[in-house]
Amino acid sequence: MLRSSLWRTTTFRLSALYGSIYLVGIIVLLGVVYTAVADSLTRRSENALREEMRMLERAGPAAVLRRLESESAREPLMRFALYSAMGQRIAGDSPLGPDQIPLDGRVRYVPAVGPEPPSQALAERAPWGEILIVARDARQLVALRHIVLTALIGSGAVLVVLGVGMGVALSLQPLRRIQAMQLASEAIGGGDFTLRLPVSRAQDEIDALAGIANHMMDEAERLMLQARTVGEGVAHELRSPLTRLRARLDHAAQGFAPEDPRRELLANCVAEADSVLGRFNALLRIAALEARGRRIGLGRVSLSSLVEQVGELFEPLAAERGIVLKLEGEPGLEIEADGELLFEALCNLVDNALKFTPAGGRVRLRAHTTREGPLIEVADNGPGIAEAERAFVTKRFYRSATQAGVNGYGLGLSLVAAVADLHGFELTFVDAHPGAVVRLLCRAWPPP
């Protein structure tokens, strides 16, 4: 992960950009140096050939043969050839002829052929009509060019490696700090609001951003704590007087005859008090789950056994409502989870499905293995959940327009979402055509 992220860091990209500009400059500089050195060596060799040609032409036709013999013996790098005006060879040790070297007064490079080394050659027609050819061994020139080119390429490669190395070195430390912040952010997003982004001693722009983010999280945690405290406080404070009020209403209702309308009125008041108390209990339960963070009692939970337990609890209710409850638990399927919380979540899902499934319908609770992990599904053939509402059904007190006339507080799926979040499970909703399928994908612990 560190290596793959390195190439995307701003520091490395800037280093690569500046290094590329510097590399282009170095290439241009080295190219100029090589061209200048190669041209200088070539011109020296060409000047030597021309000077030798001028000396031969000044010697005259009578002294050319003697001069060729003496120069061949004295200068091993130089080779000569003398041809008649008709192109017939007269003397010299160079194998080159007029058919190979144009008589235009320009120095030509002749590549190596067989045992003959590469050379530079100059051919001219002497003032007396004969053809003179002067050749110089170019092996030293080629070797010097190769040495210069190798040195320039080697130094350029070293500079490139050093530039890339410096870019990597400058990028690693900021990247490690950013990855540490990323891990802290993921942990905070997972529910551990006590963590903060790490700040180093550098006090640079990364630390400035981390400080701003930490300050924002401090404020967010403070506001969340206040909101949670107020909600829990209200629920706690009102639950006791509501419980007393309910008891008194129930006691008062017992004082009237069964046919007395005042008893029915008081019974309705008791039912409303029970509804309010149920809401408060659900809110306090969700708050308790959220306050746990990731502190849950993990253990090996058999999903097939859990499906059977939920089925035993809800089969009488399903039969009473004329609904077929089908159970499918894959044998031997186990996960790491808090069994009590998972049981509570499945009970809420099945209870919701039974509420919205009409008489004669069917509800299926299934647990099986998929490529992504163990999957729990609760499917029904009720009205389903509109796609536009799926992002809101886990919000507290949210009730769809299709739920009119159905008892409930709008908190069941909120509790299921809280349990899924605690475990790091994925809660999704899909169409069953008709009806809805609620899926709980049980990924491995700890959650990502």
C-alpha positions as a Markdown table, in Angstrom:
| # | Residue | x | y | z |
|---|---|---|---|---|
| 1 | Met | 0.0 | 0.0 | 0.0 |
| 2 | Leu | 2.9 | 2.4 | 0.8 |
| 3 | Arg | 4.5 | 1.8 | -2.5 |
| 4 | Ser | 1.3 | 2.2 | -4.5 |
| 5 | Ser | 0.5 | 5.4 | -2.7 |
| 6 | Leu | 4.0 | 6.8 | -3.1 |
| 7 | Trp | 3.5 | 7.7 | -6.7 |
| 8 | Arg | 0.4 | 9.7 | -5.9 |
| 9 | Thr | 1.9 | 12.0 | -3.3 |
| 10 | Thr | 2.2 | 15.7 | -4.1 |
| 11 | Thr | 5.8 | 15.7 | -2.9 |
| 12 | Phe | 6.8 | 12.9 | -5.2 |
| 13 | Arg | 5.0 | 14.4 | -8.2 |
| 14 | Leu | 6.7 | 17.8 | -7.6 |
| 15 | Ser | 10.0 | 16.0 | -7.2 |
| 16 | Ala | 9.4 | 14.1 | -10.4 |
| 17 | Leu | 8.4 | 17.3 | -12.2 |
| 18 | Tyr | 11.4 | 19.2 | -11.1 |
| 19 | Gly | 13.6 | 16.2 | -11.7 |
| 20 | Ser | 12.2 | 15.8 | -15.2 |
| 21 | Ile | 13.0 | 19.4 | -16.0 |
| 22 | Tyr | 16.5 | 19.0 | -14.5 |
| 23 | Leu | 16.9 | 15.8 | -16.4 |
| 24 | Val | 16.0 | 17.5 | -19.7 |
| 25 | Gly | 18.5 | 20.2 | -18.9 |
| 26 | Ile | 21.2 | 17.6 | -18.1 |
| 27 | Ile | 20.5 | 15.8 | -21.3 |
| 28 | Val | 20.7 | 19.0 | -23.3 |
| 29 | Leu | 24.0 | 19.9 | -21.5 |
| 30 | Leu | 25.5 | 16.5 | -22.0 |
| 31 | Gly | 24.5 | 16.5 | -25.6 |
| 32 | Val | 26.2 | 19.8 | -26.1 |
| 33 | Val | 29.3 | 18.6 | -24.3 |
| 34 | Tyr | 29.4 | 15.4 | -26.3 |
| 35 | Thr | 28.8 | 17.2 | -29.6 |
| 36 | Ala | 31.5 | 19.8 | -28.8 |
| 37 | Val | 34.1 | 17.1 | -27.8 |
| 38 | Ala | 33.3 | 14.9 | -30.8 |
| 39 | Asp | 33.4 | 17.8 | -33.2 |
| 40 | Ser | 36.7 | 19.0 | -31.7 |
| 41 | Leu | 38.3 | 15.6 | -32.1 |
| 42 | Thr | 37.0 | 15.1 | -35.6 |
| 43 | Arg | 38.2 | 18.6 | -36.7 |
| 44 | Arg | 41.7 | 17.8 | -35.3 |
| 45 | Ser | 41.8 | 14.6 | -37.3 |
| 46 | Glu | 40.5 | 16.3 | -40.4 |
| 47 | Asn | 43.0 | 19.1 | -40.1 |
| 48 | Ala | 45.8 | 16.6 | -39.8 |
| 49 | Leu | 44.7 | 14.9 | -43.0 |
| 50 | Arg | 44.5 | 18.2 | -44.9 |
| 51 | Glu | 47.9 | 19.3 | -43.7 |
| 52 | Glu | 49.4 | 16.0 | -44.8 |
| 53 | Met | 47.7 | 16.3 | -48.2 |
| 54 | Arg | 49.1 | 19.9 | -48.6 |
| 55 | Met | 52.6 | 18.6 | -47.7 |
| 56 | Leu | 52.4 | 15.9 | -50.4 |
| 57 | Glu | 51.1 | 18.3 | -53.0 |
| 58 | Arg | 53.9 | 20.7 | -52.3 |
| 59 | Ala | 56.5 | 17.9 | -52.5 |
| 60 | Gly | 55.9 | 17.6 | -56.3 |
| 61 | Pro | 55.6 | 14.4 | -58.5 |
| 62 | Ala | 59.2 | 13.4 | -58.3 |
| 63 | Ala | 59.3 | 13.3 | -54.5 |
| 64 | Val | 55.9 | 11.8 | -53.9 |
| 65 | Leu | 57.0 | 8.2 | -54.1 |
| 66 | Arg | 59.9 | 8.8 | -51.7 |
| 67 | Arg | 57.6 | 10.8 | -49.4 |
| 68 | Leu | 55.0 | 8.1 | -49.4 |
| 69 | Glu | 57.5 | 5.4 | -48.4 |
| 70 | Ser | 59.1 | 7.5 | -45.7 |
| 71 | Glu | 55.7 | 8.7 | -44.2 |
| 72 | Ser | 54.3 | 5.1 | -44.2 |
| 73 | Ala | 57.3 | 3.9 | -42.2 |
| 74 | Arg | 57.3 | 6.9 | -39.9 |
| 75 | Glu | 53.6 | 7.4 | -39.2 |
| 76 | Pro | 51.8 | 4.1 | -38.4 |
| 77 | Leu | 48.4 | 5.9 | -38.1 |
| 78 | Met | 48.7 | 7.3 | -41.5 |
| 79 | Arg | 48.2 | 5.4 | -44.8 |
| 80 | Phe | 48.7 | 6.6 | -48.3 |
| 81 | Ala | 47.8 | 5.7 | -51.9 |
| 82 | Leu | 48.8 | 7.2 | -55.3 |
| 83 | Tyr | 46.8 | 6.5 | -58.4 |
| 84 | Ser | 47.3 | 7.6 | -62.0 |
| 85 | Ala | 45.0 | 10.0 | -63.7 |
| 86 | Met | 43.2 | 7.0 | -65.2 |
| 87 | Gly | 42.7 | 5.4 | -61.7 |
| 88 | Gln | 45.5 | 2.9 | -61.9 |
| 89 | Arg | 47.3 | 2.2 | -58.6 |
| 90 | Ile | 50.9 | 3.4 | -58.5 |
| 91 | Ala | 52.1 | 3.1 | -54.9 |
| 92 | Gly | 51.0 | 3.3 | -51.2 |
| 93 | Asp | 49.8 | 1.1 | -48.4 |
| 94 | Ser | 46.1 | 2.2 | -48.2 |
| 95 | Pro | 43.6 | -0.1 | -49.8 |
| 96 | Leu | 41.2 | 2.7 | -50.5 |
| 97 | Gly | 40.7 | 3.8 | -54.1 |
| 98 | Pro | 39.2 | 6.7 | -56.1 |
| 99 | Asp | 36.0 | 4.7 | -56.5 |
| 100 | Gln | 35.5 | 4.7 | -52.7 |
| 101 | Ile | 36.5 | 8.3 | -51.9 |
| 102 | Pro | 35.0 | 11.2 | -54.0 |
| 103 | Leu | 37.5 | 13.7 | -55.3 |
| 104 | Asp | 35.8 | 16.7 | -53.7 |
| 105 | Gly | 38.3 | 17.7 | -51.1 |
| 106 | Arg | 36.1 | 16.6 | -48.1 |
| 107 | Val | 37.2 | 14.2 | -45.4 |
| 108 | Arg | 35.1 | 11.0 | -45.4 |
| 109 | Tyr | 34.6 | 8.5 | -42.7 |
| 110 | Val | 35.1 | 4.9 | -43.9 |
| 111 | Pro | 33.8 | 2.2 | -41.7 |
| 112 | Ala | 35.7 | -0.9 | -40.8 |
| 113 | Val | 35.7 | -3.6 | -43.5 |
| 114 | Gly | 37.1 | -7.0 | -42.7 |
| 115 | Pro | 40.5 | -6.6 | -41.1 |
| 116 | Glu | 40.7 | -3.0 | -42.1 |
| 117 | Pro | 40.0 | -0.6 | -39.2 |
| 118 | Pro | 37.7 | 2.4 | -39.5 |
| 119 | Ser | 39.4 | 5.4 | -40.9 |
| 120 | Gln | 39.0 | 9.0 | -42.1 |
| 121 | Ala | 40.2 | 9.5 | -45.7 |
| 122 | Leu | 40.8 | 12.5 | -48.0 |
| 123 | Ala | 41.2 | 12.1 | -51.8 |
| 124 | Glu | 42.3 | 14.9 | -54.2 |
| 125 | Arg | 43.7 | 15.3 | -57.7 |
| 126 | Ala | 47.3 | 16.6 | -57.5 |
| 127 | Pro | 48.3 | 19.6 | -59.6 |
| 128 | Trp | 50.1 | 17.3 | -62.0 |
| 129 | Gly | 47.0 | 15.1 | -62.6 |
| 130 | Glu | 47.6 | 12.1 | -60.3 |
| 131 | Ile | 45.3 | 11.1 | -57.5 |
| 132 | Leu | 46.5 | 11.3 | -53.9 |
| 133 | Ile | 44.6 | 9.5 | -51.0 |
| 134 | Val | 45.5 | 10.1 | -47.4 |
| 135 | Ala | 43.8 | 8.0 | -44.7 |
| 136 | Arg | 44.1 | 8.1 | -40.9 |
| 137 | Asp | 43.2 | 5.3 | -38.5 |
| 138 | Ala | 40.0 | 6.3 | -36.7 |
| 139 | Arg | 40.0 | 3.7 | -34.0 |
| 140 | Gln | 41.3 | 6.1 | -31.4 |
| 141 | Leu | 38.8 | 8.7 | -32.4 |
| 142 | Val | 35.9 | 6.2 | -32.2 |
| 143 | Ala | 37.3 | 5.0 | -28.8 |
| 144 | Leu | 37.5 | 8.5 | -27.5 |
| 145 | Arg | 34.0 | 9.3 | -28.6 |
| 146 | His | 32.7 | 6.1 | -26.9 |
| 147 | Ile | 34.5 | 6.9 | -23.7 |
| 148 | Val | 33.1 | 10.4 | -23.6 |
| 149 | Leu | 29.6 | 9.1 | -24.5 |
| 150 | Thr | 29.7 | 6.4 | -21.8 |
| 151 | Ala | 30.9 | 8.9 | -19.2 |
| 152 | Leu | 28.1 | 11.3 | -20.0 |
| 153 | Ile | 25.4 | 8.6 | -20.1 |
| 154 | Gly | 26.7 | 7.1 | -16.8 |
| 155 | Ser | 26.8 | 10.5 | -15.1 |
| 156 | Gly | 23.3 | 11.2 | -16.4 |
| 157 | Ala | 22.0 | 7.9 | -15.1 |
| 158 | Val | 23.5 | 8.6 | -11.7 |
| 159 | Leu | 21.8 | 12.0 | -11.6 |
| 160 | Val | 18.5 | 10.4 | -12.5 |
| 161 | Val | 18.8 | 7.7 | -9.8 |
| 162 | Leu | 19.8 | 10.3 | -7.3 |
| 163 | Gly | 16.9 | 12.5 | -8.3 |
| 164 | Val | 14.3 | 9.7 | -8.0 |
| 165 | Gly | 15.9 | 8.6 | -4.7 |
| 166 | Met | 15.6 | 12.0 | -3.3 |
| 167 | Gly | 12.0 | 12.3 | -4.5 |
| 168 | Val | 11.2 | 9.0 | -2.8 |
| 169 | Ala | 13.0 | 9.9 | 0.4 |
| 170 | Leu | 11.2 | 13.3 | 0.6 |
| 171 | Ser | 7.8 | 11.6 | -0.1 |
| 172 | Leu | 8.0 | 8.7 | 2.4 |
| 173 | Gln | 7.8 | 10.6 | 5.6 |
| 174 | Pro | 4.8 | 12.8 | 4.6 |
| 175 | Leu | 3.1 | 9.6 | 3.2 |
| 176 | Arg | 3.6 | 7.7 | 6.4 |
| 177 | Arg | 2.1 | 10.6 | 8.4 |
| 178 | Ile | -0.9 | 10.8 | 6.0 |
| 179 | Gln | -1.4 | 7.0 | 6.2 |
| 180 | Ala | -1.3 | 7.3 | 10.0 |
| 181 | Met | -4.0 | 10.0 | 9.8 |
| 182 | Gln | -6.0 | 7.8 | 7.4 |
| 183 | Leu | -5.9 | 4.9 | 9.9 |
| 184 | Ala | -7.0 | 7.2 | 12.7 |
| 185 | Ser | -9.8 | 8.7 | 10.6 |
| 186 | Glu | -11.1 | 5.2 | 9.8 |
| 187 | Ala | -11.0 | 4.3 | 13.5 |
| 188 | Ile | -12.9 | 7.5 | 14.3 |
| 189 | Gly | -15.4 | 6.8 | 11.5 |
| 190 | Gly | -15.8 | 3.3 | 13.0 |
| 191 | Gly | -17.1 | 4.8 | 16.2 |
| 192 | Asp | -14.0 | 5.5 | 18.4 |
| 193 | Phe | -14.5 | 9.2 | 18.9 |
| 194 | Thr | -11.8 | 9.4 | 21.5 |
| 195 | Leu | -9.1 | 9.2 | 18.8 |
| 196 | Arg | -7.6 | 12.2 | 17.1 |
| 197 | Leu | -5.3 | 12.7 | 14.1 |
| 198 | Pro | -1.6 | 12.5 | 15.0 |
| 199 | Val | 0.4 | 15.7 | 15.0 |
| 200 | Ser | 4.2 | 15.7 | 14.6 |
| 201 | Arg | 6.9 | 18.1 | 15.8 |
| 202 | Ala | 7.4 | 19.4 | 12.3 |
| 203 | Gln | 4.5 | 21.9 | 12.6 |
| 204 | Asp | 4.1 | 22.0 | 8.8 |
| 205 | Glu | 1.0 | 22.3 | 6.6 |
| 206 | Ile | 0.1 | 18.6 | 7.3 |
| 207 | Asp | 0.1 | 19.3 | 11.0 |
| 208 | Ala | -1.9 | 22.5 | 10.5 |
| 209 | Leu | -4.6 | 20.5 | 8.6 |
| 210 | Ala | -4.5 | 17.8 | 11.3 |
| 211 | Gly | -5.0 | 20.5 | 14.0 |
| 212 | Ile | -8.0 | 21.9 | 12.2 |
| 213 | Ala | -9.5 | 18.5 | 11.8 |
| 214 | Asn | -8.9 | 17.7 | 15.4 |
| 215 | His | -10.6 | 20.9 | 16.5 |
| 216 | Met | -13.6 | 20.1 | 14.3 |
| 217 | Met | -13.8 | 16.6 | 15.8 |
| 218 | Asp | -13.6 | 18.0 | 19.3 |
| 219 | Glu | -16.5 | 20.3 | 18.6 |
| 220 | Ala | -18.5 | 17.6 | 16.8 |
| 221 | Glu | -17.9 | 15.2 | 19.8 |
| 222 | Arg | -19.0 | 17.9 | 22.2 |
| 223 | Leu | -22.2 | 18.6 | 20.3 |
| 224 | Met | -22.9 | 14.9 | 19.8 |
| 225 | Leu | -22.4 | 14.3 | 23.5 |
| 226 | Gln | -24.7 | 17.2 | 24.4 |
| 227 | Ala | -27.4 | 16.0 | 22.0 |
| 228 | Arg | -27.1 | 12.4 | 23.2 |
| 229 | Thr | -27.1 | 13.5 | 26.9 |
| 230 | Val | -30.1 | 15.6 | 26.4 |
| 231 | Gly | -32.0 | 12.8 | 24.6 |
| 232 | Glu | -31.1 | 10.2 | 27.1 |
| 233 | Gly | -31.8 | 12.6 | 30.0 |
| 234 | Val | -35.2 | 13.4 | 28.7 |
| 235 | Ala | -36.0 | 9.7 | 28.2 |
| 236 | His | -34.8 | 8.7 | 31.7 |
| 237 | Glu | -36.6 | 11.6 | 33.3 |
| 238 | Leu | -39.9 | 11.0 | 31.6 |
| 239 | Arg | -39.9 | 7.3 | 31.8 |
| 240 | Ser | -40.5 | 7.1 | 35.5 |
| 241 | Pro | -43.4 | 9.6 | 35.7 |
| 242 | Leu | -44.9 | 8.0 | 32.6 |
| 243 | Thr | -44.6 | 4.6 | 34.3 |
| 244 | Arg | -46.4 | 6.0 | 37.4 |
| 245 | Leu | -49.0 | 7.7 | 35.2 |
| 246 | Arg | -49.6 | 4.5 | 33.3 |
| 247 | Ala | -50.0 | 2.6 | 36.6 |
| 248 | Arg | -52.5 | 5.1 | 37.9 |
| 249 | Leu | -54.5 | 5.2 | 34.7 |
| 250 | Asp | -54.7 | 1.4 | 34.8 |
| 251 | His | -55.6 | 1.5 | 38.5 |
| 252 | Ala | -58.3 | 4.0 | 37.8 |
| 253 | Ala | -59.7 | 2.0 | 34.9 |
| 254 | Gln | -60.1 | -1.0 | 37.2 |
| 255 | Gly | -62.5 | 1.1 | 39.3 |
| 256 | Phe | -65.1 | 1.2 | 36.5 |
| 257 | Ala | -67.4 | -1.5 | 35.2 |
| 258 | Pro | -66.3 | -3.2 | 32.0 |
| 259 | Glu | -69.2 | -1.7 | 30.1 |
| 260 | Asp | -68.5 | 1.9 | 31.4 |
| 261 | Pro | -67.2 | 4.1 | 28.5 |
| 262 | Arg | -64.8 | 5.8 | 31.0 |
| 263 | Arg | -63.0 | 2.5 | 31.4 |
| 264 | Glu | -62.5 | 2.2 | 27.7 |
| 265 | Leu | -61.2 | 5.8 | 27.6 |
| 266 | Leu | -58.7 | 5.0 | 30.4 |
| 267 | Ala | -57.7 | 1.8 | 28.6 |
| 268 | Asn | -56.9 | 3.9 | 25.5 |
| 269 | Cys | -54.8 | 6.2 | 27.6 |
| 270 | Val | -52.9 | 3.3 | 29.0 |
| 271 | Ala | -52.2 | 2.0 | 25.5 |
| 272 | Glu | -50.9 | 5.5 | 24.5 |
| 273 | Ala | -48.7 | 5.5 | 27.6 |
| 274 | Asp | -47.4 | 2.1 | 26.7 |
| 275 | Ser | -46.6 | 3.4 | 23.2 |
| 276 | Val | -44.7 | 6.3 | 24.6 |
| 277 | Leu | -42.8 | 4.1 | 27.0 |
| 278 | Gly | -42.0 | 1.8 | 24.2 |
| 279 | Arg | -40.5 | 4.6 | 22.2 |
| 280 | Phe | -38.4 | 5.7 | 25.2 |
| 281 | Asn | -37.2 | 2.2 | 25.8 |
| 282 | Ala | -36.2 | 1.8 | 22.1 |
| 283 | Leu | -34.3 | 5.2 | 22.2 |
| 284 | Leu | -32.5 | 4.2 | 25.4 |
| 285 | Arg | -31.6 | 0.8 | 23.8 |
| 286 | Ile | -30.2 | 2.4 | 20.7 |
| 287 | Ala | -28.3 | 5.0 | 22.8 |
| 288 | Ala | -26.8 | 2.2 | 24.9 |
| 289 | Leu | -25.7 | 0.4 | 21.7 |
| 290 | Glu | -24.1 | 3.5 | 20.3 |
| 291 | Ala | -22.3 | 4.2 | 23.6 |
| 292 | Arg | -20.6 | 0.9 | 23.4 |
| 293 | Gly | -18.4 | 1.9 | 20.5 |
| 294 | Arg | -16.7 | -1.4 | 19.5 |
| 295 | Arg | -17.0 | -2.9 | 23.0 |
| 296 | Ile | -19.2 | -5.9 | 22.3 |
| 297 | Gly | -19.1 | -9.5 | 23.6 |
| 298 | Leu | -17.7 | -11.4 | 20.7 |
| 299 | Gly | -18.0 | -15.2 | 20.5 |
| 300 | Arg | -18.7 | -18.0 | 18.0 |
| 301 | Val | -22.3 | -17.7 | 17.0 |
| 302 | Ser | -24.1 | -20.5 | 15.0 |
| 303 | Leu | -26.3 | -18.7 | 12.4 |
| 304 | Ser | -28.4 | -21.9 | 11.8 |
| 305 | Ser | -29.1 | -22.1 | 15.5 |
| 306 | Leu | -29.9 | -18.4 | 15.6 |
| 307 | Val | -32.4 | -18.8 | 12.7 |
| 308 | Glu | -34.1 | -21.6 | 14.6 |
| 309 | Gln | -34.4 | -19.5 | 17.7 |
| 310 | Val | -35.9 | -16.6 | 15.9 |
| 311 | Gly | -38.3 | -19.0 | 14.1 |
| 312 | Glu | -39.5 | -20.5 | 17.3 |
| 313 | Leu | -40.2 | -17.1 | 18.7 |
| 314 | Phe | -42.2 | -15.8 | 15.7 |
| 315 | Glu | -43.9 | -18.9 | 14.2 |
| 316 | Pro | -46.9 | -18.6 | 16.5 |
| 317 | Leu | -47.3 | -14.9 | 15.5 |
| 318 | Ala | -46.9 | -15.8 | 11.8 |
| 319 | Ala | -49.5 | -18.6 | 12.1 |
| 320 | Glu | -51.9 | -16.2 | 13.9 |
| 321 | Arg | -51.7 | -13.7 | 11.0 |
| 322 | Gly | -51.9 | -16.4 | 8.3 |
| 323 | Ile | -48.3 | -15.9 | 7.1 |
| 324 | Val | -45.9 | -18.7 | 6.1 |
| 325 | Leu | -42.6 | -18.2 | 7.9 |
| 326 | Lys | -39.9 | -20.2 | 6.1 |
| 327 | Leu | -36.5 | -20.8 | 7.8 |
| 328 | Glu | -33.3 | -21.7 | 5.9 |
| 329 | Gly | -30.1 | -22.0 | 8.0 |
| 330 | Glu | -27.0 | -23.4 | 6.4 |
| 331 | Pro | -25.7 | -26.1 | 8.8 |
| 332 | Gly | -22.4 | -25.4 | 10.5 |
| 333 | Leu | -22.3 | -21.7 | 9.5 |
| 334 | Glu | -20.6 | -19.7 | 12.3 |
| 335 | Ile | -19.4 | -16.2 | 12.7 |
| 336 | Glu | -17.7 | -14.0 | 15.3 |
| 337 | Ala | -20.4 | -11.8 | 16.8 |
| 338 | Asp | -22.3 | -10.8 | 19.9 |
| 339 | Gly | -25.1 | -13.4 | 19.9 |
| 340 | Glu | -27.6 | -11.4 | 22.0 |
| 341 | Leu | -27.3 | -8.3 | 19.8 |
| 342 | Leu | -27.5 | -10.3 | 16.6 |
| 343 | Phe | -30.6 | -12.1 | 17.9 |
| 344 | Glu | -32.2 | -8.8 | 18.8 |
| 345 | Ala | -31.5 | -7.4 | 15.3 |
| 346 | Leu | -33.0 | -10.5 | 13.5 |
| 347 | Cys | -36.0 | -10.3 | 15.7 |
| 348 | Asn | -36.6 | -6.7 | 14.7 |
| 349 | Leu | -36.2 | -7.6 | 11.0 |
| 350 | Val | -38.6 | -10.6 | 11.2 |
| 351 | Asp | -41.1 | -8.5 | 13.2 |
| 352 | Asn | -41.0 | -5.8 | 10.6 |
| 353 | Ala | -41.5 | -8.3 | 7.8 |
| 354 | Leu | -44.5 | -9.9 | 9.5 |
| 355 | Lys | -46.0 | -6.4 | 10.1 |
| 356 | Phe | -46.0 | -5.4 | 6.5 |
| 357 | Thr | -46.8 | -8.8 | 4.9 |
| 358 | Pro | -50.5 | -9.3 | 4.2 |
| 359 | Ala | -52.4 | -12.4 | 5.3 |
| 360 | Gly | -51.6 | -15.4 | 3.1 |
| 361 | Gly | -48.2 | -14.0 | 2.4 |
| 362 | Arg | -44.8 | -15.4 | 3.2 |
| 363 | Val | -41.6 | -14.4 | 5.1 |
| 364 | Arg | -38.3 | -16.1 | 4.6 |
| 365 | Leu | -35.3 | -16.0 | 7.0 |
| 366 | Arg | -32.2 | -17.4 | 5.4 |
| 367 | Ala | -28.5 | -17.6 | 6.5 |
| 368 | His | -26.0 | -18.9 | 3.9 |
| 369 | Thr | -22.4 | -18.5 | 2.7 |
| 370 | Thr | -21.4 | -16.2 | -0.2 |
| 371 | Arg | -18.1 | -15.2 | -1.7 |
| 372 | Glu | -18.1 | -12.0 | 0.3 |
| 373 | Gly | -18.9 | -13.7 | 3.6 |
| 374 | Pro | -21.9 | -15.1 | 5.6 |
| 375 | Leu | -25.2 | -13.5 | 4.5 |
| 376 | Ile | -28.5 | -13.2 | 6.5 |
| 377 | Glu | -31.6 | -12.4 | 4.5 |
| 378 | Val | -35.1 | -11.5 | 5.6 |
| 379 | Ala | -37.5 | -11.5 | 2.6 |
| 380 | Asp | -41.2 | -10.8 | 2.4 |
| 381 | Asn | -43.8 | -10.2 | -0.3 |
| 382 | Gly | -45.3 | -7.1 | 1.3 |
| 383 | Pro | -45.4 | -3.5 | -0.2 |
| 384 | Gly | -41.5 | -3.3 | -0.2 |
| 385 | Ile | -39.3 | -0.3 | 0.3 |
| 386 | Ala | -39.1 | 2.4 | -2.4 |
| 387 | Glu | -35.6 | 3.0 | -3.7 |
| 388 | Ala | -35.8 | 6.7 | -2.7 |
| 389 | Glu | -36.6 | 5.7 | 0.9 |
| 390 | Arg | -33.9 | 3.2 | 1.5 |
| 391 | Ala | -31.4 | 5.8 | 2.7 |
| 392 | Phe | -33.9 | 7.0 | 5.3 |
| 393 | Val | -35.5 | 3.9 | 6.7 |
| 394 | Thr | -32.7 | 3.4 | 9.3 |
| 395 | Lys | -33.2 | 7.0 | 10.6 |
| 396 | Arg | -35.0 | 7.3 | 13.9 |
| 397 | Phe | -38.7 | 7.8 | 13.8 |
| 398 | Tyr | -38.8 | 7.6 | 10.0 |
| 399 | Arg | -42.0 | 6.1 | 8.7 |
| 400 | Ser | -43.0 | 5.8 | 5.1 |
| 401 | Ala | -46.4 | 6.8 | 3.8 |
| 402 | Thr | -47.1 | 3.1 | 3.0 |
| 403 | Gln | -46.8 | 2.4 | 6.8 |
| 404 | Ala | -49.9 | 4.3 | 7.7 |
| 405 | Gly | -52.1 | 2.2 | 10.0 |
| 406 | Val | -49.2 | -0.2 | 11.0 |
| 407 | Asn | -48.2 | -0.1 | 14.6 |
| 408 | Gly | -44.6 | 0.9 | 15.2 |
| 409 | Tyr | -42.3 | 3.6 | 16.4 |
| 410 | Gly | -40.0 | 3.9 | 13.4 |
| 411 | Leu | -37.0 | 2.7 | 15.5 |
| 412 | Gly | -36.7 | -1.0 | 14.6 |
| 413 | Leu | -34.4 | -0.6 | 11.7 |
| 414 | Ser | -32.5 | 2.1 | 13.5 |
| 415 | Leu | -31.6 | -0.5 | 16.2 |
| 416 | Val | -30.7 | -3.1 | 13.4 |
| 417 | Ala | -28.4 | -0.4 | 11.8 |
| 418 | Ala | -26.8 | 0.2 | 15.2 |
| 419 | Val | -26.1 | -3.5 | 15.7 |
| 420 | Ala | -24.7 | -3.8 | 12.2 |
| 421 | Asp | -22.5 | -0.8 | 12.7 |
| 422 | Leu | -21.1 | -2.2 | 15.9 |
| 423 | His | -20.1 | -5.4 | 14.2 |
| 424 | Gly | -18.9 | -3.8 | 10.9 |
| 425 | Phe | -21.6 | -5.7 | 9.0 |
| 426 | Glu | -23.2 | -4.3 | 5.8 |
| 427 | Leu | -27.0 | -3.6 | 5.9 |
| 428 | Thr | -28.7 | -3.3 | 2.5 |
| 429 | Phe | -32.2 | -3.3 | 1.0 |
| 430 | Val | -33.2 | -4.7 | -2.3 |
| 431 | Asp | -36.5 | -5.4 | -4.2 |
| 432 | Ala | -38.1 | -8.9 | -3.9 |
| 433 | His | -40.7 | -8.2 | -6.7 |
| 434 | Pro | -43.0 | -8.0 | -4.8 |
| 435 | Gly | -41.8 | -7.1 | -1.3 |
| 436 | Ala | -38.4 | -6.4 | 0.1 |
| 437 | Val | -35.2 | -8.2 | 1.0 |
| 438 | Val | -33.1 | -7.0 | 3.9 |
| 439 | Arg | -29.6 | -8.3 | 3.7 |
| 440 | Leu | -27.0 | -8.4 | 6.5 |
| 441 | Leu | -23.6 | -9.2 | 5.2 |
| 442 | Cys | -21.5 | -10.5 | 8.1 |
| 443 | Arg | -17.9 | -9.6 | 7.3 |
| 444 | Ala | -15.0 | -10.9 | 9.3 |
| 445 | Trp | -14.1 | -9.1 | 12.6 |
| 446 | Pro | -12.6 | -6.6 | 13.1 |
| 447 | Pro | -14.6 | -4.4 | 10.7 |
| 448 | Pro | -12.6 | -2.6 | 8.0 |
